[in-house]
Amino acid sequence: MNAPIPPALLPIAQHLERAMRIAADIESNCPALRSPCGTTWYDTRPMLDQREHSSEVVDMATLAIQYGVEAGLLLRHAEHPYWLRVARPRV
């Protein structure tokens, strides 16, 4: 059984949970592209295609991506703004 999260750590736990969900959505729903140096990028255009998804789904995906980028969880490719990669935590 998991111990309850101390109230002081709850915002951090929520941030991490959201980060894992966003990364999992991108990694499972977007085509992976391998750069020559071995970096994996994900093309997010299928997640944002209004011909494939309702406007509500596209809006949610857009907000999740925006949150991920602003929080430093996702990194955009310099030349291809729809390509993202999941930022790996520094240890």
Distance bins in CASP14 RR format, pairs under 12 A and 6 or more apart:
PFRMAT RR
TARGET T0000
AUTHOR 0000-0000-0000
RMODE 2
METHOD distances of the structure
MODEL  1
2 13 0 0 0 0 0 1 0 0 0 0 0
3 9 0 0 0 0 0 1 0 0 0 0 0
3 13 0 0 0 0 0 1 0 0 0 0 0
4 10 0 0 0 0 1 0 0 0 0 0 0
4 13 0 0 0 0 0 1 0 0 0 0 0
5 11 0 0 0 0 1 0 0 0 0 0 0
5 12 0 0 0 0 1 0 0 0 0 0 0
5 13 1 0 1 0 0 0 0 0 0 0 0
5 14 0 0 0 0 1 0 0 0 0 0 0
5 16 0 0 0 0 0 1 0 0 0 0 0
5 17 0 0 0 0 0 1 0 0 0 0 0
6 12 0 0 0 0 0 1 0 0 0 0 0
6 13 0 0 0 0 1 0 0 0 0 0 0
7 13 0 0 0 0 0 1 0 0 0 0 0
7 14 0 0 0 0 0 1 0 0 0 0 0
9 15 0 0 0 0 0 1 0 0 0 0 0
9 16 0 0 0 0 1 0 0 0 0 0 0
9 17 0 0 0 0 0 1 0 0 0 0 0
10 16 0 0 0 0 0 1 0 0 0 0 0
10 17 0 0 0 0 0 1 0 0 0 0 0
11 17 0 0 0 0 0 1 0 0 0 0 0
11 18 0 0 0 0 0 1 0 0 0 0 0
12 18 0 0 0 0 0 1 0 0 0 0 0
12 19 0 0 0 0 0 1 0 0 0 0 0
12 71 0 0 0 0 0 1 0 0 0 0 0
13 19 0 0 0 0 0 1 0 0 0 0 0
13 20 0 0 0 0 0 1 0 0 0 0 0
14 20 0 0 0 0 0 1 0 0 0 0 0
14 21 0 0 0 0 0 1 0 0 0 0 0
14 67 0 0 0 0 0 1 0 0 0 0 0
14 71 0 0 0 0 0 1 0 0 0 0 0
15 21 0 0 0 0 0 1 0 0 0 0 0
15 22 0 0 0 0 0 1 0 0 0 0 0
15 67 0 0 0 0 1 0 0 0 0 0 0
15 68 0 0 0 0 0 1 0 0 0 0 0
15 70 0 0 0 0 0 1 0 0 0 0 0
15 71 1 0 0 1 0 0 0 0 0 0 0
15 72 0 0 0 0 0 1 0 0 0 0 0
15 73 0 0 0 0 1 0 0 0 0 0 0
16 22 0 0 0 0 0 1 0 0 0 0 0
16 23 0 0 0 0 0 1 0 0 0 0 0
16 71 0 0 0 0 0 1 0 0 0 0 0
16 73 0 0 0 0 1 0 0 0 0 0 0
16 89 0 0 0 0 1 0 0 0 0 0 0
17 23 0 0 0 0 0 1 0 0 0 0 0
17 24 0 0 0 0 0 1 0 0 0 0 0
17 73 0 0 0 0 0 1 0 0 0 0 0
18 24 0 0 0 0 0 1 0 0 0 0 0
18 25 0 0 0 0 0 1 0 0 0 0 0
18 63 0 0 0 0 0 1 0 0 0 0 0
18 64 0 0 0 0 1 0 0 0 0 0 0
18 67 1 0 0 1 0 0 0 0 0 0 0
18 68 0 0 0 0 1 0 0 0 0 0 0
18 71 0 0 0 0 1 0 0 0 0 0 0
18 73 0 0 0 0 1 0 0 0 0 0 0
18 74 0 0 0 0 0 1 0 0 0 0 0
19 25 0 0 0 0 0 1 0 0 0 0 0
19 26 0 0 0 0 0 1 0 0 0 0 0
19 64 0 0 0 0 0 1 0 0 0 0 0
19 67 0 0 0 0 1 0 0 0 0 0 0
19 68 1 0 0 1 0 0 0 0 0 0 0
19 69 0 0 0 0 0 1 0 0 0 0 0
19 70 0 0 0 0 0 1 0 0 0 0 0
19 71 1 0 0 1 0 0 0 0 0 0 0
19 72 0 0 0 0 1 0 0 0 0 0 0
19 73 1 0 1 0 0 0 0 0 0 0 0
19 74 0 0 0 0 1 0 0 0 0 0 0
19 86 0 0 0 0 1 0 0 0 0 0 0
19 87 0 0 0 0 1 0 0 0 0 0 0
19 88 0 0 0 0 0 1 0 0 0 0 0
19 89 0 0 0 0 1 0 0 0 0 0 0
20 26 0 0 0 0 0 1 0 0 0 0 0
20 27 0 0 0 0 0 1 0 0 0 0 0
20 64 0 0 0 0 0 1 0 0 0 0 0
20 68 0 0 0 0 0 1 0 0 0 0 0
20 73 0 0 0 0 1 0 0 0 0 0 0
20 86 0 0 0 0 1 0 0 0 0 0 0
20 89 0 0 0 0 0 1 0 0 0 0 0
21 27 0 0 0 0 0 1 0 0 0 0 0
21 28 0 0 0 0 0 1 0 0 0 0 0
21 29 0 0 0 0 0 1 0 0 0 0 0
21 60 0 0 0 0 0 1 0 0 0 0 0
21 61 0 0 0 0 0 1 0 0 0 0 0
21 64 1 0 0 1 0 0 0 0 0 0 0
21 67 0 0 0 0 0 1 0 0 0 0 0
21 68 0 0 0 0 0 1 0 0 0 0 0
21 73 0 0 0 0 0 1 0 0 0 0 0
21 86 0 0 0 0 0 1 0 0 0 0 0
22 28 0 0 0 0 0 1 0 0 0 0 0
22 29 0 0 0 0 0 1 0 0 0 0 0
22 30 0 0 0 0 0 1 0 0 0 0 0
22 42 0 0 0 0 0 1 0 0 0 0 0
22 44 0 0 0 0 0 1 0 0 0 0 0
22 47 0 0 0 0 0 1 0 0 0 0 0
22 60 0 0 0 0 0 1 0 0 0 0 0
22 61 0 0 0 0 1 0 0 0 0 0 0
22 62 0 0 0 0 0 1 0 0 0 0 0
22 63 0 0 0 0 0 1 0 0 0 0 0
22 64 1 0 1 0 0 0 0 0 0 0 0
22 65 1 0 0 1 0 0 0 0 0 0 0
22 66 0 0 0 0 0 1 0 0 0 0 0
22 67 1 0 0 1 0 0 0 0 0 0 0
22 68 1 0 1 0 0 0 0 0 0 0 0
22 69 0 0 0 0 1 0 0 0 0 0 0
22 70 0 0 0 0 0 1 0 0 0 0 0
22 71 0 0 0 0 1 0 0 0 0 0 0
22 72 0 0 0 0 0 1 0 0 0 0 0
22 73 1 0 0 1 0 0 0 0 0 0 0
22 74 1 0 0 1 0 0 0 0 0 0 0
22 84 0 0 0 0 1 0 0 0 0 0 0
22 86 0 0 0 0 1 0 0 0 0 0 0
22 87 0 0 0 0 0 1 0 0 0 0 0
23 29 0 0 0 0 0 1 0 0 0 0 0
23 30 0 0 0 0 0 1 0 0 0 0 0
23 40 0 0 0 0 0 1 0 0 0 0 0
23 42 0 0 0 0 1 0 0 0 0 0 0
23 64 0 0 0 0 0 1 0 0 0 0 0
23 65 0 0 0 0 0 1 0 0 0 0 0
23 67 0 0 0 0 0 1 0 0 0 0 0
23 68 0 0 0 0 1 0 0 0 0 0 0
23 71 0 0 0 0 0 1 0 0 0 0 0
23 72 0 0 0 0 0 1 0 0 0 0 0
23 73 1 0 0 1 0 0 0 0 0 0 0
23 74 1 0 0 1 0 0 0 0 0 0 0
23 75 0 0 0 0 0 1 0 0 0 0 0
23 84 0 0 0 0 1 0 0 0 0 0 0
23 85 0 0 0 0 1 0 0 0 0 0 0
23 86 1 0 1 0 0 0 0 0 0 0 0
23 87 0 0 0 0 1 0 0 0 0 0 0
23 88 0 0 0 0 0 1 0 0 0 0 0
23 89 0 0 0 0 0 1 0 0 0 0 0
24 30 0 0 0 0 0 1 0 0 0 0 0
24 42 0 0 0 0 0 1 0 0 0 0 0
24 64 0 0 0 0 0 1 0 0 0 0 0
24 73 0 0 0 0 0 1 0 0 0 0 0
24 86 0 0 0 0 1 0 0 0 0 0 0
25 42 0 0 0 0 1 0 0 0 0 0 0
25 44 0 0 0 0 1 0 0 0 0 0 0
25 46 0 0 0 0 0 1 0 0 0 0 0
25 47 1 0 0 1 0 0 0 0 0 0 0
25 57 0 0 0 0 0 1 0 0 0 0 0
25 60 0 0 0 0 1 0 0 0 0 0 0
25 61 1 0 0 1 0 0 0 0 0 0 0
25 63 0 0 0 0 0 1 0 0 0 0 0
25 64 1 0 0 1 0 0 0 0 0 0 0
25 65 0 0 0 0 1 0 0 0 0 0 0
25 67 0 0 0 0 0 1 0 0 0 0 0
25 68 0 0 0 0 0 1 0 0 0 0 0
25 73 0 0 0 0 0 1 0 0 0 0 0
25 74 0 0 0 0 0 1 0 0 0 0 0
25 84 0 0 0 0 0 1 0 0 0 0 0
25 86 0 0 0 0 0 1 0 0 0 0 0
26 32 0 0 0 0 1 0 0 0 0 0 0
26 40 0 0 0 0 0 1 0 0 0 0 0
26 41 0 0 0 0 0 1 0 0 0 0 0
26 42 1 0 1 0 0 0 0 0 0 0 0
26 43 0 0 0 0 1 0 0 0 0 0 0
26 44 1 0 0 1 0 0 0 0 0 0 0
26 45 0 0 0 0 0 1 0 0 0 0 0
26 46 0 0 0 0 0 1 0 0 0 0 0
26 47 1 0 0 1 0 0 0 0 0 0 0
26 48 0 0 0 0 0 1 0 0 0 0 0
26 61 0 0 0 0 1 0 0 0 0 0 0
26 64 0 0 0 0 1 0 0 0 0 0 0
26 65 1 0 0 1 0 0 0 0 0 0 0
26 68 0 0 0 0 1 0 0 0 0 0 0
26 69 0 0 0 0 0 1 0 0 0 0 0
26 73 0 0 0 0 1 0 0 0 0 0 0
26 74 1 0 0 1 0 0 0 0 0 0 0
26 75 0 0 0 0 0 1 0 0 0 0 0
26 82 0 0 0 0 0 1 0 0 0 0 0
26 83 0 0 0 0 0 1 0 0 0 0 0
26 84 1 0 0 1 0 0 0 0 0 0 0
26 85 0 0 0 0 1 0 0 0 0 0 0
26 86 1 0 0 1 0 0 0 0 0 0 0
26 87 0 0 0 0 0 1 0 0 0 0 0
27 40 0 0 0 0 1 0 0 0 0 0 0
27 41 0 0 0 0 0 1 0 0 0 0 0
27 42 1 0 0 1 0 0 0 0 0 0 0
27 43 0 0 0 0 0 1 0 0 0 0 0
27 44 0 0 0 0 0 1 0 0 0 0 0
27 47 0 0 0 0 0 1 0 0 0 0 0
27 74 0 0 0 0 0 1 0 0 0 0 0
27 84 0 0 0 0 0 1 0 0 0 0 0
27 85 0 0 0 0 1 0 0 0 0 0 0
27 86 1 0 0 1 0 0 0 0 0 0 0
28 42 0 0 0 0 1 0 0 0 0 0 0
28 46 0 0 0 0 0 1 0 0 0 0 0
28 47 0 0 0 0 0 1 0 0 0 0 0
28 86 0 0 0 0 0 1 0 0 0 0 0
29 42 0 0 0 0 1 0 0 0 0 0 0
29 43 0 0 0 0 0 1 0 0 0 0 0
29 44 0 0 0 0 1 0 0 0 0 0 0
29 45 0 0 0 0 0 1 0 0 0 0 0
29 46 1 0 0 1 0 0 0 0 0 0 0
29 47 1 0 1 0 0 0 0 0 0 0 0
29 48 0 0 0 0 0 1 0 0 0 0 0
29 49 0 0 0 0 0 1 0 0 0 0 0
29 52 0 0 0 0 0 1 0 0 0 0 0
29 53 0 0 0 0 0 1 0 0 0 0 0
29 57 0 0 0 0 0 1 0 0 0 0 0
29 61 0 0 0 0 1 0 0 0 0 0 0
29 64 0 0 0 0 0 1 0 0 0 0 0
29 65 0 0 0 0 0 1 0 0 0 0 0
29 84 0 0 0 0 0 1 0 0 0 0 0
30 40 0 0 0 0 0 1 0 0 0 0 0
30 41 0 0 0 0 1 0 0 0 0 0 0
30 42 1 1 0 0 0 0 0 0 0 0 0
30 43 1 0 1 0 0 0 0 0 0 0 0
30 44 1 0 1 0 0 0 0 0 0 0 0
30 45 0 0 0 0 1 0 0 0 0 0 0
30 46 1 0 0 1 0 0 0 0 0 0 0
30 47 1 0 0 1 0 0 0 0 0 0 0
30 48 0 0 0 0 1 0 0 0 0 0 0
30 49 0 0 0 0 0 1 0 0 0 0 0
30 61 0 0 0 0 1 0 0 0 0 0 0
30 65 0 0 0 0 0 1 0 0 0 0 0
30 74 0 0 0 0 0 1 0 0 0 0 0
30 82 0 0 0 0 1 0 0 0 0 0 0
30 83 0 0 0 0 1 0 0 0 0 0 0
30 84 1 0 0 1 0 0 0 0 0 0 0
30 85 0 0 0 0 0 1 0 0 0 0 0
30 86 0 0 0 0 0 1 0 0 0 0 0
31 40 0 0 0 0 0 1 0 0 0 0 0
31 41 0 0 0 0 1 0 0 0 0 0 0
31 42 1 0 0 1 0 0 0 0 0 0 0
31 43 1 0 1 0 0 0 0 0 0 0 0
31 44 0 0 0 0 1 0 0 0 0 0 0
31 45 0 0 0 0 1 0 0 0 0 0 0
31 46 1 0 0 1 0 0 0 0 0 0 0
31 47 0 0 0 0 0 1 0 0 0 0 0
31 82 0 0 0 0 0 1 0 0 0 0 0
31 83 0 0 0 0 1 0 0 0 0 0 0
31 84 0 0 0 0 0 1 0 0 0 0 0
32 38 0 0 0 0 0 1 0 0 0 0 0
32 39 0 0 0 0 0 1 0 0 0 0 0
32 40 1 0 1 0 0 0 0 0 0 0 0
32 41 1 0 0 1 0 0 0 0 0 0 0
32 42 1 0 1 0 0 0 0 0 0 0 0
32 43 0 0 0 0 1 0 0 0 0 0 0
32 44 0 0 0 0 0 1 0 0 0 0 0
32 46 0 0 0 0 0 1 0 0 0 0 0
32 83 0 0 0 0 0 1 0 0 0 0 0
32 84 0 0 0 0 0 1 0 0 0 0 0
32 85 0 0 0 0 1 0 0 0 0 0 0
32 86 0 0 0 0 0 1 0 0 0 0 0
33 39 0 0 0 0 1 0 0 0 0 0 0
33 40 1 0 0 1 0 0 0 0 0 0 0
33 41 1 0 1 0 0 0 0 0 0 0 0
33 42 1 0 0 1 0 0 0 0 0 0 0
33 43 1 0 0 1 0 0 0 0 0 0 0
33 44 0 0 0 0 0 1 0 0 0 0 0
33 45 0 0 0 0 0 1 0 0 0 0 0
33 77 0 0 0 0 1 0 0 0 0 0 0
33 80 0 0 0 0 1 0 0 0 0 0 0
33 82 0 0 0 0 0 1 0 0 0 0 0
33 83 1 0 0 1 0 0 0 0 0 0 0
33 84 0 0 0 0 0 1 0 0 0 0 0
33 85 0 0 0 0 1 0 0 0 0 0 0
34 40 1 0 1 0 0 0 0 0 0 0 0
34 41 1 0 0 1 0 0 0 0 0 0 0
34 42 0 0 0 0 0 1 0 0 0 0 0
34 43 0 0 0 0 0 1 0 0 0 0 0
34 83 0 0 0 0 0 1 0 0 0 0 0
34 85 0 0 0 0 0 1 0 0 0 0 0
35 41 1 0 0 1 0 0 0 0 0 0 0
35 42 0 0 0 0 0 1 0 0 0 0 0
35 77 0 0 0 0 1 0 0 0 0 0 0
35 78 0 0 0 0 0 1 0 0 0 0 0
35 79 0 0 0 0 0 1 0 0 0 0 0
35 80 0 0 0 0 0 1 0 0 0 0 0
35 83 0 0 0 0 1 0 0 0 0 0 0
35 85 0 0 0 0 1 0 0 0 0 0 0
37 85 0 0 0 0 0 1 0 0 0 0 0
38 85 0 0 0 0 0 1 0 0 0 0 0
39 75 0 0 0 0 1 0 0 0 0 0 0
39 77 0 0 0 0 1 0 0 0 0 0 0
39 78 0 0 0 0 0 1 0 0 0 0 0
39 83 0 0 0 0 1 0 0 0 0 0 0
39 84 0 0 0 0 0 1 0 0 0 0 0
39 85 1 0 0 1 0 0 0 0 0 0 0
39 86 0 0 0 0 0 1 0 0 0 0 0
39 87 0 0 0 0 0 1 0 0 0 0 0
39 88 0 0 0 0 0 1 0 0 0 0 0
40 75 0 0 0 0 0 1 0 0 0 0 0
40 77 0 0 0 0 0 1 0 0 0 0 0
40 83 0 0 0 0 1 0 0 0 0 0 0
40 84 0 0 0 0 0 1 0 0 0 0 0
40 85 1 0 0 1 0 0 0 0 0 0 0
40 86 0 0 0 0 1 0 0 0 0 0 0
40 88 0 0 0 0 0 1 0 0 0 0 0
41 74 0 0 0 0 0 1 0 0 0 0 0
41 75 0 0 0 0 1 0 0 0 0 0 0
41 76 0 0 0 0 1 0 0 0 0 0 0
41 77 1 0 1 0 0 0 0 0 0 0 0
41 78 0 0 0 0 0 1 0 0 0 0 0
41 79 0 0 0 0 0 1 0 0 0 0 0
41 80 1 0 0 1 0 0 0 0 0 0 0
41 81 0 0 0 0 0 1 0 0 0 0 0
41 82 0 0 0 0 1 0 0 0 0 0 0
41 83 1 0 1 0 0 0 0 0 0 0 0
41 84 1 0 0 1 0 0 0 0 0 0 0
41 85 1 0 1 0 0 0 0 0 0 0 0
41 86 0 0 0 0 1 0 0 0 0 0 0
42 65 0 0 0 0 0 1 0 0 0 0 0
42 74 0 0 0 0 1 0 0 0 0 0 0
42 75 0 0 0 0 0 1 0 0 0 0 0
42 76 0 0 0 0 0 1 0 0 0 0 0
42 77 0 0 0 0 1 0 0 0 0 0 0
42 80 0 0 0 0 0 1 0 0 0 0 0
42 82 0 0 0 0 1 0 0 0 0 0 0
42 83 1 0 0 1 0 0 0 0 0 0 0
42 84 1 0 1 0 0 0 0 0 0 0 0
42 85 1 0 0 1 0 0 0 0 0 0 0
42 86 1 0 0 1 0 0 0 0 0 0 0
43 49 0 0 0 0 0 1 0 0 0 0 0
43 76 0 0 0 0 0 1 0 0 0 0 0
43 77 0 0 0 0 1 0 0 0 0 0 0
43 80 1 0 0 1 0 0 0 0 0 0 0
43 81 0 0 0 0 0 1 0 0 0 0 0
43 82 1 0 1 0 0 0 0 0 0 0 0
43 83 1 0 1 0 0 0 0 0 0 0 0
43 84 0 0 0 0 1 0 0 0 0 0 0
43 85 0 0 0 0 0 1 0 0 0 0 0
44 53 0 0 0 0 0 1 0 0 0 0 0
44 58 0 0 0 0 0 1 0 0 0 0 0
44 61 1 0 0 1 0 0 0 0 0 0 0
44 62 0 0 0 0 1 0 0 0 0 0 0
44 64 0 0 0 0 1 0 0 0 0 0 0
44 65 1 0 0 1 0 0 0 0 0 0 0
44 66 0 0 0 0 0 1 0 0 0 0 0
44 68 0 0 0 0 0 1 0 0 0 0 0
44 69 0 0 0 0 0 1 0 0 0 0 0
44 74 0 0 0 0 1 0 0 0 0 0 0
44 76 0 0 0 0 1 0 0 0 0 0 0
44 77 0 0 0 0 0 1 0 0 0 0 0
44 80 0 0 0 0 0 1 0 0 0 0 0
44 81 0 0 0 0 1 0 0 0 0 0 0
44 82 1 0 1 0 0 0 0 0 0 0 0
44 83 1 0 0 1 0 0 0 0 0 0 0
44 84 1 0 1 0 0 0 0 0 0 0 0
44 85 0 0 0 0 0 1 0 0 0 0 0
44 86 0 0 0 0 0 1 0 0 0 0 0
45 51 0 0 0 0 0 1 0 0 0 0 0
45 52 0 0 0 0 1 0 0 0 0 0 0
45 53 0 0 0 0 0 1 0 0 0 0 0
45 58 0 0 0 0 0 1 0 0 0 0 0
45 61 0 0 0 0 0 1 0 0 0 0 0
45 62 0 0 0 0 0 1 0 0 0 0 0
45 65 0 0 0 0 0 1 0 0 0 0 0
45 80 0 0 0 0 1 0 0 0 0 0 0
45 81 0 0 0 0 0 1 0 0 0 0 0
45 82 1 0 1 0 0 0 0 0 0 0 0
45 83 0 0 0 0 1 0 0 0 0 0 0
45 84 0 0 0 0 0 1 0 0 0 0 0
46 52 1 0 0 1 0 0 0 0 0 0 0
46 53 0 0 0 0 1 0 0 0 0 0 0
46 57 0 0 0 0 0 1 0 0 0 0 0
46 58 0 0 0 0 0 1 0 0 0 0 0
46 61 0 0 0 0 1 0 0 0 0 0 0
46 82 0 0 0 0 1 0 0 0 0 0 0
47 53 1 0 0 1 0 0 0 0 0 0 0
47 57 0 0 0 0 1 0 0 0 0 0 0
47 58 1 0 0 1 0 0 0 0 0 0 0
47 59 0 0 0 0 0 1 0 0 0 0 0
47 60 0 0 0 0 1 0 0 0 0 0 0
47 61 1 0 1 0 0 0 0 0 0 0 0
47 62 0 0 0 0 1 0 0 0 0 0 0
47 63 0 0 0 0 0 1 0 0 0 0 0
47 64 0 0 0 0 1 0 0 0 0 0 0
47 65 1 0 0 1 0 0 0 0 0 0 0
47 82 0 0 0 0 1 0 0 0 0 0 0
47 84 0 0 0 0 1 0 0 0 0 0 0
48 55 0 0 0 0 0 1 0 0 0 0 0
48 57 0 0 0 0 1 0 0 0 0 0 0
48 58 1 0 1 0 0 0 0 0 0 0 0
48 59 0 0 0 0 1 0 0 0 0 0 0
48 60 0 0 0 0 0 1 0 0 0 0 0
48 61 1 0 1 0 0 0 0 0 0 0 0
48 62 1 0 0 1 0 0 0 0 0 0 0
48 63 0 0 0 0 0 1 0 0 0 0 0
48 64 0 0 0 0 0 1 0 0 0 0 0
48 65 0 0 0 0 1 0 0 0 0 0 0
48 66 0 0 0 0 0 1 0 0 0 0 0
48 81 0 0 0 0 0 1 0 0 0 0 0
48 82 1 0 0 1 0 0 0 0 0 0 0
48 84 0 0 0 0 0 1 0 0 0 0 0
49 55 0 0 0 0 0 1 0 0 0 0 0
49 57 0 0 0 0 1 0 0 0 0 0 0
49 58 1 0 0 1 0 0 0 0 0 0 0
49 61 0 0 0 0 1 0 0 0 0 0 0
49 62 0 0 0 0 0 1 0 0 0 0 0
49 82 0 0 0 0 0 1 0 0 0 0 0
50 56 0 0 0 0 0 1 0 0 0 0 0
50 57 0 0 0 0 1 0 0 0 0 0 0
50 58 1 0 1 0 0 0 0 0 0 0 0
50 59 0 0 0 0 1 0 0 0 0 0 0
50 61 0 0 0 0 0 1 0 0 0 0 0
50 62 0 0 0 0 0 1 0 0 0 0 0
51 57 0 0 0 0 0 1 0 0 0 0 0
51 58 0 0 0 0 0 1 0 0 0 0 0
52 58 0 0 0 0 1 0 0 0 0 0 0
52 61 0 0 0 0 0 1 0 0 0 0 0
53 59 0 0 0 0 1 0 0 0 0 0 0
53 60 0 0 0 0 1 0 0 0 0 0 0
53 61 1 0 0 1 0 0 0 0 0 0 0
53 62 0 0 0 0 0 1 0 0 0 0 0
54 60 0 0 0 0 1 0 0 0 0 0 0
54 61 0 0 0 0 0 1 0 0 0 0 0
55 61 0 0 0 0 0 1 0 0 0 0 0
55 62 0 0 0 0 0 1 0 0 0 0 0
56 62 0 0 0 0 0 1 0 0 0 0 0
56 63 0 0 0 0 0 1 0 0 0 0 0
57 63 0 0 0 0 0 1 0 0 0 0 0
57 64 0 0 0 0 0 1 0 0 0 0 0
58 64 0 0 0 0 0 1 0 0 0 0 0
58 65 0 0 0 0 0 1 0 0 0 0 0
59 65 0 0 0 0 0 1 0 0 0 0 0
59 66 0 0 0 0 0 1 0 0 0 0 0
60 66 0 0 0 0 0 1 0 0 0 0 0
60 67 0 0 0 0 0 1 0 0 0 0 0
61 67 0 0 0 0 0 1 0 0 0 0 0
61 68 0 0 0 0 0 1 0 0 0 0 0
61 82 0 0 0 0 0 1 0 0 0 0 0
61 84 0 0 0 0 0 1 0 0 0 0 0
62 68 0 0 0 0 0 1 0 0 0 0 0
62 69 0 0 0 0 0 1 0 0 0 0 0
62 82 0 0 0 0 0 1 0 0 0 0 0
63 69 0 0 0 0 0 1 0 0 0 0 0
63 70 0 0 0 0 0 1 0 0 0 0 0
64 70 0 0 0 0 0 1 0 0 0 0 0
64 71 0 0 0 0 0 1 0 0 0 0 0
64 73 0 0 0 0 1 0 0 0 0 0 0
64 74 0 0 0 0 1 0 0 0 0 0 0
64 84 0 0 0 0 0 1 0 0 0 0 0
65 71 0 0 0 0 0 1 0 0 0 0 0
65 72 0 0 0 0 0 1 0 0 0 0 0
65 73 0 0 0 0 1 0 0 0 0 0 0
65 74 1 0 0 1 0 0 0 0 0 0 0
65 75 0 0 0 0 0 1 0 0 0 0 0
65 76 0 0 0 0 1 0 0 0 0 0 0
65 81 0 0 0 0 0 1 0 0 0 0 0
65 82 0 0 0 0 1 0 0 0 0 0 0
65 83 0 0 0 0 0 1 0 0 0 0 0
65 84 1 0 0 1 0 0 0 0 0 0 0
65 86 0 0 0 0 0 1 0 0 0 0 0
66 72 0 0 0 0 0 1 0 0 0 0 0
66 73 0 0 0 0 0 1 0 0 0 0 0
66 74 0 0 0 0 1 0 0 0 0 0 0
66 76 0 0 0 0 0 1 0 0 0 0 0
66 84 0 0 0 0 0 1 0 0 0 0 0
67 73 1 0 0 1 0 0 0 0 0 0 0
67 74 0 0 0 0 1 0 0 0 0 0 0
68 74 1 0 1 0 0 0 0 0 0 0 0
68 75 0 0 0 0 1 0 0 0 0 0 0
68 76 0 0 0 0 0 1 0 0 0 0 0
68 84 0 0 0 0 1 0 0 0 0 0 0
68 85 0 0 0 0 0 1 0 0 0 0 0
68 86 0 0 0 0 1 0 0 0 0 0 0
68 87 0 0 0 0 1 0 0 0 0 0 0
69 75 1 0 0 1 0 0 0 0 0 0 0
69 76 1 0 0 1 0 0 0 0 0 0 0
69 77 0 0 0 0 0 1 0 0 0 0 0
69 81 0 0 0 0 0 1 0 0 0 0 0
69 82 0 0 0 0 0 1 0 0 0 0 0
69 83 0 0 0 0 0 1 0 0 0 0 0
69 84 1 0 0 1 0 0 0 0 0 0 0
69 85 0 0 0 0 0 1 0 0 0 0 0
69 86 0 0 0 0 0 1 0 0 0 0 0
69 87 0 0 0 0 1 0 0 0 0 0 0
70 76 0 0 0 0 0 1 0 0 0 0 0
70 87 0 0 0 0 0 1 0 0 0 0 0
71 86 0 0 0 0 0 1 0 0 0 0 0
71 87 0 0 0 0 1 0 0 0 0 0 0
72 84 0 0 0 0 0 1 0 0 0 0 0
72 85 0 0 0 0 0 1 0 0 0 0 0
72 86 0 0 0 0 0 1 0 0 0 0 0
72 87 1 0 1 0 0 0 0 0 0 0 0
72 88 0 0 0 0 0 1 0 0 0 0 0
72 89 0 0 0 0 0 1 0 0 0 0 0
72 90 0 0 0 0 0 1 0 0 0 0 0
73 84 0 0 0 0 1 0 0 0 0 0 0
73 85 0 0 0 0 0 1 0 0 0 0 0
73 86 1 0 0 1 0 0 0 0 0 0 0
73 87 1 0 1 0 0 0 0 0 0 0 0
73 88 0 0 0 0 0 1 0 0 0 0 0
73 89 0 0 0 0 1 0 0 0 0 0 0
74 81 0 0 0 0 0 1 0 0 0 0 0
74 82 0 0 0 0 0 1 0 0 0 0 0
74 83 0 0 0 0 0 1 0 0 0 0 0
74 84 1 0 1 0 0 0 0 0 0 0 0
74 85 1 0 0 1 0 0 0 0 0 0 0
74 86 1 0 0 1 0 0 0 0 0 0 0
74 87 1 0 0 1 0 0 0 0 0 0 0
74 88 0 0 0 0 0 1 0 0 0 0 0
75 81 0 0 0 0 0 1 0 0 0 0 0
75 83 0 0 0 0 1 0 0 0 0 0 0
75 84 1 0 0 1 0 0 0 0 0 0 0
75 85 1 0 1 0 0 0 0 0 0 0 0
75 86 1 0 0 1 0 0 0 0 0 0 0
75 87 1 0 1 0 0 0 0 0 0 0 0
75 88 0 0 0 0 1 0 0 0 0 0 0
76 82 0 0 0 0 1 0 0 0 0 0 0
76 83 1 0 0 1 0 0 0 0 0 0 0
76 84 1 0 1 0 0 0 0 0 0 0 0
76 85 0 0 0 0 1 0 0 0 0 0 0
76 86 0 0 0 0 0 1 0 0 0 0 0
76 87 0 0 0 0 0 1 0 0 0 0 0
77 83 1 1 0 0 0 0 0 0 0 0 0
77 84 1 0 0 1 0 0 0 0 0 0 0
77 85 1 0 0 1 0 0 0 0 0 0 0
78 84 0 0 0 0 0 1 0 0 0 0 0
78 85 0 0 0 0 0 1 0 0 0 0 0
END
